[in-house]
Amino acid sequence: MEITPESSVVGRIVKFFPEGILSSSPGDEYLAAMARRRTTIPSDVREEKLRYKVSMKLLGNLKRQKDGSLIFTASVRTLPHLGSRVGRPDMDVVSFLCRLGGSESCRNERKPGETDAEIGFFAVGDQMTYMNQKIPTYFDVKNLIAKRTFVFAKAGFGKSNFVKLLIAKLYEKEQQAGMLIFDPEGEYAFPTEKVPALFSIPEIRDKLIVYTNRQIGSPMKDWVAGDVKINMAKITPGQAVRHFLPAEKQETNFANALRGTEQAEWAELVRLFIKDGFRVDRKEVEDLVGGFGQEVSIEALISNFVPIVRRVHSDDSELMEEVKHHLLQGRVVVVDISTISSRDGRELMGLLLSDIFYHNQANFVRGQEGGKELMDVIAVVEEAQSVLPQNIPESSPMVEWVKEGRKYGLGSILITQQPGAIARELVSQGDNFFVFHLLSQTDARSLQMHNAHFSDDVLSALIHEPIIGNAFFWSAPRQPFVMSCRIGNFEDYVESIEPDEIDSSRSPVGTFESESQNRKEGFRDIVLRTIGEDVRCKLYENVLVNGNHEPEMMAVDRWNLLFTIAENIDRKSEIAEYYCTCFPGGDRTYAREEKVLKVLENENILAIGVSAKKRQRGRNKGFYLLKAEVCKPLLVNKSPSGEELDVSVINFE
C-alpha cells in the first residue's frame, strides 16, 4: 500500500472474500441460473457487480533509498490514505523480503554474506514460484550461536531433514562454535544406504566425533571416540545426587549424607557397587558414607545407586572431559543415546549440559585473566518435551541452559512434535522459530500464545496445509515477521557436493588420541615435580596411622596438593583445560582429584586408595598416604617435615 512514491506499507492478506450484488441473495439466484445453463458470467458483469474485499495484517514500512536500496522497518506509524494504490510487490521487493533473515550484507548488498545460508525457497502452499521465478530464502546461521532455536513439526514433515541441513550450512560457513547433538534415533552421525547424515559432508566429517554403543563398520568406526558411558567415580557425590536421583528423593537422609562424602570415598563406593552389586557389605558402605549424626538408610542408598552405577558406569570412560575438549575445538559431537533407556539418556544429557554450563559460568565470572576460554556450544535436543516438560523445576540443567546459557555463549536447537507440552516460560524466550505442519489445535494455540507473530492465518496454514518441507520461520531481530518457505532437501544438498575419498587419517579421533598422550605425560611430570620439588606442597614423613607409626609411609595434605599442582599449570594451556577445574564461584582453580590419583597409582606412589583423615577444628581433613621409598628419590632441594601427623584410615591393613 503506497504512502509516498518512495514509501509503502507491507501487509499480508489474512482474509479474502467477495462483495457486491453477485454475492447477495439475488446474485446467488443469477449464478445458479448461469450454472444450470452452463454459461459463463460475462466479464463486464463481473467487473461491475462483483468485487473482493481483503483483510490485511500490516507487517511494516518499506522505503526505497535514493541509491535504489530498500529499508524495512517493523513499524507502521503512517497509514495510507483512502484511495491509495494497492498492489502486489515486484520481484525486487519480494527478493529483499526473503533476505531479511540474513546478514546486513545479504539485505543491503543483495548478495549473501559469509554467514548467510540459503535454506530454501519462498513458497505459499504448493506454489514455489513468484512471477515464474524461484526466490531463495536466507537465514544468518550466526543467529544459532548463543540463541534459542525451536523446531516444531509433526513426525515425517521434515524436522530432522531441516536440522541436518541447518548444521551443514552452519559448518559450511566455517563457524568455530562446538555442537553437542543428543541423538535418540541414531540418525545424525552416520549414513545408511538410503539416508545421508552429517558424515556425508566433508566439512563436518573433519570435525565429527561420535560416542555410541552400536557396532560401526569401517571406515566410519574411526570416527567413534567411545561408548556412551561415564566414569561415575569421577563425578562428585553432589552431581550423582542431582542428576541420577528423582527430585522427590534428593532431600532424603541418604542423599544428604552422600553429598557430604569426600570424592575418594564416593569413588570407593562406586568400586564396591560394581564389584558386589546388591550383595555389597553394608558395614563398608556405612563406614564410607557416615551420616553426620543422622540415621542414614543404607538400604535406600544401595537400592537407588547400584542399578544406576551398573547401567552407566565404565572405569575407562573419559566422556565428560573429552566432550568439553572437543567442543572447545569447535567440533561436532554426537552422543548416540538410541541404545540406552530414555531415563538414562535424560540423566546423561543433564550431566553433560550442567558440566559445560558451570565451566562457562565459572570462566565468565573469572574474566579474561581467568585462563580458560568460554566454549561457544549449541546443544541439539530431539524430543524436547521430554526434557523440558511443563512441570520442570527451575533447578533443572536444561532450564539453566535455556534461560541463562545465552550470557555464557550457550545456544540450543530444541526439536519437538508437541510445542504445547514444553514449559511455557521457555518457549516465550525463543530467538528463532521454524514451524512445519502441526496436527493439534492445542499445539498451534500454544505456539501463538508464546509468539504472537504466528497469527491466525499462519496457524490455519500450518494445520490445514500438510505439505512436507513447508515451514514458517521467524527470527529475532532481523526477521520481524513470519516468512513461509519450502525448506531445501538435505539429500539433494549432499548430492550437490563433490564427493571426496574418506580418509581415516583425517578423523579428529586419531588426532585427539595423539594430543591426549602428550597431555597425560605433561600432567604426570607436573604432579611429580610438585611432590618432589615444590616447597609449597608439604610432605610429612613422621606418620602415624590409627595411632601406629608407619615408617614406610609419607603423607601430603589433599587440598594443598591439588591447589599447588594447579598453580604449576599454565592456565591457558590444554593441560589446564583437561586436568583442572574450579569451584562454582570461579575464585580458585585446583587439579582434578581423579586425574591426580590416576598418576599416583600409575607411578606406584599411592600407598592406599582412600584418603586418610585427621580431625581438625571439628572437621575431617584429608591426606594422601604415599610410599616413602618412591617419594624420597623424587625430592630435589626439598626436605619433608618432621612434624608428627596422626591420621585414621578405615579398614587399614
N, C-alpha and C positions, 0 to 999 in steps of 0.2 A: 504494500500500500504506500503510494508516493506521498511524501510530505513536502519535499522540495525536489528540484531536478537532481540534487546530489544526495538526498537522504530519503530513506524509506523505512517502513516498519515491516519486519519479517514475522509472518504468522504461519501457523499450521492449522489446516482445516480439521475441525473435530466433529462437525455435523454438516450434512448436505441434504436438503430436502426441497421439493418443488412447491411453488406458489403460483397463484393466478387462477383464471377461470377454469382452465383444464384440470386443475387439481381439486375443484369443487365438486359438489354432487351432480350438477348438470354436466360438468365436464366428464365425470365418470360415465354417464349415460352415453355421451358422444363417443368416448373412447371405446366403450363396449360395442356400440353400433359399428364403428370403424373396424373393430376386430372381427365381428361376425362377417362383415363384407370382405375381410382380408385386404383391406385398403390401408395404405399408409397415410399418416397425418400430413397434410400439406405443410410445406416449410414455412409459408407466410403465416399460417395459423399458429404454428409452434412459436414463431418469433413474437407474435403479437399477444397471444393468450397464455403463454407459459414462461415462467422464469424460475430460477433456482436461487434459493437463499442458503447461505453458509454461515456457520458459527466458527470463529477462529480463536485459537489460543495465541496471544501475542508473545513472541519469543525475544524480541529485542530490536535494536535500531541498527541499520546498516548505512554506512556513509562512504561515499566514494571520494578519495582524495584527489588533489589536482594532478598527481602523477599517475592516476588511474588505479592505485591500490585501494583495497577495501578495509574498513574497520568495522568490527561488530561490537556492539555494547549491549550487555544483557540488561537493558533498562529501557522502558518506554515512558518518557515524560511528555512528549509532544504527540498528540493523536492527529491523524489525518482528518481534514475537513470532509463533510458530507459531499459526495460527488468527486472525491479524489480518485485518481486512477488506481485500479487494482489489476494485477496480472501475475502470471507465472514468472518466476525468476529465470533469467537466461542461464546458459551453460556456465558462464564465468562465475556467476554468483553461487550456483549450486556447488560447483567445484570448490569455491572458497569455503562454503559452509561445511563441506566434507573434510576440510583440512583444519578446522578449528581445534580438534583434539590433538593436533600435532604441535611441534615446537614453533617458536616465533618465526624461524626461517621458513618453515612449511606454510605458515599462514600468510606471511607478508611477501616472501620472495617467490612463492609459487613453486618451490622445489623442496623435496624432503631434506631435513637436516640430518645430522649424524645419529640422532636418537629416534627418528621418525620411522615407524613401521607401517607398511600397508597391510591392514588386517582384513580387508575385504572390499566390497563394492556397495555403493549406495543402492538400496533396494526398498521398494514399497510393495509388500506382499510378494508375489512371484515375479514382479516386474523389476528387472535388474538394470534397465537402461533408462536414460533420460535424454530425450531428443536423439534417440537411436545410438547413444554412446554410453559405455560403462564409465562410471566415475569412481576412482579409488577413494577409500575412506582411510584416514590416517589416525594413528594413536602414538603419542610420545611415550616410548617404553620406559623412559626415565621416571615416569609417574608411577611405576610399580615399586620403586625403591623407597623404603620408609613410608609406604602408603598402605591403606587397607583396601583390598580389591575383592569384590564379591562377584561370583559367577553363579547364576541361578538358572536351572533348566530341568525339565522332565528328562528322565533317562532316555537316551537314544537321539537327542536333538542337538548334540554337538558340543557338550561341555568339555569332555576330555580332548576332543579334536582341537578345540579352541585354546585350551590351556597349553597343550603341546606346541601349537603354533605361536602362541604368545611367548613361551620360553625360548623357542627357536629364534624368534625375531629379536628378543632381548639380547641374546648372546651373539647374534649376527652383528650387533652393533658394538661388540667388544666392551660390554659393561664389566666392571670389576666386582659387582655385588655377588656374594655367595647365595646359593639357593638350596634349601633343605626341603625335599619332597617326601612326604609320607604317603606311600603308595599302597592302598588297601586291595588292589586288584592285580598287582604285578604287571602293569601295562605301560608304565612310563619309561623304564630304562631300556629294555632290550626288545627288538622287533620279533614278530612271528612271521610266518610265511605270507600272511595276508595284511598284517597291520604294522606299519613302521613305528619307530619310537625315537627317543632322544639320541640313542646310539647311532641312528641313521644320519645324524647331522655332524659333519666333520668338525665344525667349530665347537660343538658341545662335546663330542667324543674325547677331545683333548682335555676336557675339564671334568669328565664324568667319573664319579666314584659311586659304587653300588654296594650296599650291605643287604644280603639276602640269605635265607636258609635253603633256598632252592639250589638244585644242581644245575649249573650253567655250563653249556658246552663251549668248546674252542671256536673262535678266538675270544669270544666275549667274556670268558671266565677270567681273563687277565685284567678286567675292569672291576672285578669283585674284590673288595677290600676285607671282607669278613662276614661273619654271621650276625644276625640280629639278636645279639646277646649283650649283656653288660656285666661287668665285674661288680657284683653287689658289695664286695668288701671295700671298694674304692669310694663309694658314695658315703656321705655322712649319715649317722643314725637319724638325724633330723630329716634328711632327704628321703630316707626309707619310709619314715612315718608319713610324711606329707604326700608322697607320690604313690605309695603302694598300700595304704590303708584307706578304707572308706571314710568319708568325712565324719560319720557318727562314731567312729572308733578312735579318732585322733586325740581325744582328750581323756581317754581311759588311763587307769593307773599304769598298765604295762606299756602304753605308748609314751607316757611322760617319763617313765623310768628309762626306756630305751633312748629317748632323746638325750638323757644325761650321761650316757655311756661314752667312754673315750673311743677314738677311731680304732685303736688296736683291739679293744675289747669287742667292738662290733665286727671287725674282721675275723676274730676268733669265733664269734657266734656263727657267722656265715660258713666258716670251715666246718663247724660241728653240724650245722643243718645239712650241708651237702654230704658229709661223711655218714651221719647216723640217721638223718631224717626224723621221723616221729619217735624213734627209739632213743633220741639223744638223752644223755644223762641230765636229769632235772637239776641236780645239785650243781653241776658245772655251769648250766645256764644261769641259775640263781646267783652264783658267785660272780659271774661276769656282769650281770645286769644290776644287781643290788636292788635298790628301790627307795633309797633316801628316806627310810623310816616308814614307807607306805607298804601296804600289803599288795604285792605285785602278783598278778595271775600269770604264773609261768606257763600254765597250760594254754592260756589265751595267746601268749606271745608265740609259743611253738605252733599252735594250730593256724595262726594267721600268717606267719612268715615262712614256715617250712615249704608250703606249696609254691609261694612266690619265688623264693630263692631257687628252688629246684627247676622252675619253669624258665626263668630269665637269666640265671647266673652262668658265667663262664670265667674260669680263672685266667684264661688267656686274652679276654676281651679288653680292648682299649678304645672301644667305640666312642665314648664320650669325648675323650681327649682328641681322637683322630678327627671326629666330625668338626670340632671347633677349629682345628688346624686347617682342614680343607676349606672351610667357609672363609677363613681369613685370607686364603689364597684366591678367593673368588671362584671356587669350583662349584659344580652342581652335584649335590649329594642326594642320592635316592635311597631311602630306607624302606625296603620292601616288607611291609607288615602283613602281607596276604597269607602267610603261613602260620601266624600266631593269632590268638583269640583277640576279639575286638577290645576286651578289657585290658589285656597286656599291651596292645597297640596304643591305647589311650594313655596308659601309665608311662610307657616308654617315651611317647611323644611329649607328655608333660615334663618328664625328667630332662630331656634334651633341650626343650624350649626354655625351661626355667634356668638351666645351666648357662645357656647363651645369654639370656636376659640379664642375669646377675653379673655375668662377665662384663657386658657392655655398660651396665649401670655403674658398677664399681669403677671402671676406667673412665667413664664420663665424669664421675664425681672427682676423680683424681686429676683430670685435665691432661693437657698435652705432655706435662712433665711426668705423668704417672708411669710412662713407659709403654704399656701395651696399647695397641690400636683398637678402635672400635670396629666391630665387624658389621658391614652392611649385609644384612641377611634377609631374604624373602622366604618365608615358610609357606609351603603349598599343602593345604589340608583338604582332602576329599571327605565327603560325608560330614560337613562341618556341624550339622545339627547334633551329632553325637558327642562332640567335644565342647560345643557352646550352646547347651540346651537352655530353656527358659529359666530354670531354677538354679543355674550355675552360681556357685559362691564367688564373691569378689576376689577371694584369695587364690582362685584357680590360676595356674600358669598361663593358660590360654587367654584368660581375661586380662592378665597383666600384659601379655604380649600385644594384644589388640588395642587395649586402652592406652598404654603408656609406651609401647615399643617405638612409636614414631620418633619420639625425642631421642632415642638411643640408636637410630638408624635401622630399626627392625620393621619390616613390612610383612604383609601376608596376602595370599590369594586363597580365599575361602570359598569352597565349592559345595553346593547342596541342591537337592531336589525340593527341599522344604524350607523356603525362606521364613515362613511363619513359625517354624519350630526353633529358630535361633534367638538367643537372648536379645530382646528389643533394644536395649541401650547400646548394643554393639553395632547393630545394623545401621543405626542412625549416624554412626561415626564413619561410615564408609566413604572413601575418596573416589573409587571407581566402581561402577556397576555395569555388568554385562549380563543381560537377561534374555534368555531364549524362551521357548514355549513353556507356559505354565498350565497345569491342569486344574488346580484348585483355586476357587474364588477367594478362599481364605488366605492363601499364599500371595495372591495378587494384591489384595487389600492390605496385607501386612507390608508388602513392598511399598505401596503408596503411602502408608502411614509413616514410614521412616524415610522416604524420599519422595516428596510431593511433586517432583518433576515428572514422575511416572503418573500422568493424569489419566482420566477415564478412557480417553481414546486410545492411549498406548496400551492400557491394560486389556481393552477389548481386542486389540490386535494380538497381544500375547496369548490370550486364551483361545480366540476363535480362528487364528491362522497358524495351525500346527505345521509350519514349513521348516524342515531340517536345515539348520545353518542360519536361519534368520535371527538376528539379535538386535536388541535396542540397548544402546550404551550411553552412559553419562559419566563425565569425568570432571572433577573439581581441580582447578578453577577454570580451565580453558575450554571445556566442552559444556557450556552452561545450559544446554537443553538436550533432550533425549534425541539421539540420532539413530536411524534404522539402517542396517546394512546386512548384506549376506557375507558371513564370515568365510574366509578362504579355507580350502581343504588342505589339511596337513599332508595327506598322501600326495597331492599334486605338488605341494611345496617341496617334499623330499625328492620327487621325480625330477623336479626342475633343477636340482643341484647336481653338478657334475660329480659322478661317483669317484671315490678315491680308494686306494688299496688300504685295507685295515692293517695297520702296523702296531703290533703289540708293544713295541719299544716306546711308543708314544703314550702309553697308558700312564696316567698320573699315579696309579697304584705303585708301579715299579719305582718311579721317581721318589715317591714318598718313603718307600721302604729303605732306599739308599740314604735319604736325608735323615730318616729316623735313627739309623745306626750311628750316624755321625753325632746326632744329638745325644743319644744314650751314652756314647763314650765321653762326650764333653761334660755331661752332667755327672757321670761317675767320677771324673777327675776332680770336679769342683767339690763333691761330697768328701772325697778322701783328703783333699788339701785342707778343707775346713776342719776336719777332725785332727789332722796331723800338724797343721801349721798355723791356723788362726787362733791367736791367744784369746780372742773374744769367746770362743767356744771352749768352755771349761770342762776338763776331764777330771774325774775322781778315780784315784787308784786305791784308796782305803775304803773298800766297800764291804758293808755288812748286809746280808740278805736274810730277812726274818731273824735277825739277831746273830747270825753266824758269819764269821769273817770269811770272805771269798777272795783269796789272793790271785786267783786266775782271772778275775773279772775287773773291768773298769766300767764306769758309768758316765753318761752325759745327760744333761737336762734336755728333755724332749723339745720344748719350745725354743730354748736357747739354740739348739742345733738347727731347727727348721728356719728360724729367723736369720741366723748367721749365713746359712747356705744361700738363702735368697739375696742377702746383701752382697754376696760374692758373684752374683749373676748379673750380667748386663740386662737392664730392664727392657731394652728394646730388641733383645736377641730372641731367636726362635726357641732357645732353651728356656727362657723365662716364660714364653707363651705356653710351652708344653709342660713344664715342670714346676711352675709356681702358680700360686693363687693368692687371693687376698680376702680379708673379712668383708662382709656385706657393705660396711661403710666406706670401704676402699681406702682406709687410712694406713694399712700396713700389709706388706707382702710377705709370704712365707712359702717355703718349699712344700710341695705336696707330700704328705706323710707316706702314702703308699709307695711313691716313687723312691723316697729315701730308704724305706725299709727294704725295697727290692734290691737296691745297691748293696746295703749292708748284708743281706742274705747271700747275694751272689758272690760277694768278696769274702764270705765266711767270717765276718766281723761280729755279726749279731749273735749274742750268746743265748738269747731267749726270745721267743716270738711275740710275747705280750709285754707291755711296758710295766716296769716296776713302779711302785708308788711310795711316796713319802708324805705323811700327814703334816701339813704346814699351814698354819693360820686357819685351821678349820676346813681346809680343802685338800684333796689329793693332788699332789704334784707329780707329773710323770717323768720317768727316766728310762733310757735305754741301757740295758746291760750289754757290754761289749767284751769280746775276748781280748785279754791283755796281751797275749802272745802275738796277736795280729795287729793290734793297735800300736804297740810300742815302736815297731820298726817304721811306722808312718811319721813319728814325731820328728819335726825339724825346727830347731830353735824354740821349742815349746816343752814345758815340763808340766806333768799332771799335778793337781792339787793334792796335798797330803791330808786335807780336811776329811774327817770321818763322815761317811754317808751311810745311813741305815735305812734300807728300803724293805718293803714287803712285796712278796710275789706269791700269788695263789698257785697251789699245786707245783711248787718249785721242787725240782729233783737235782 
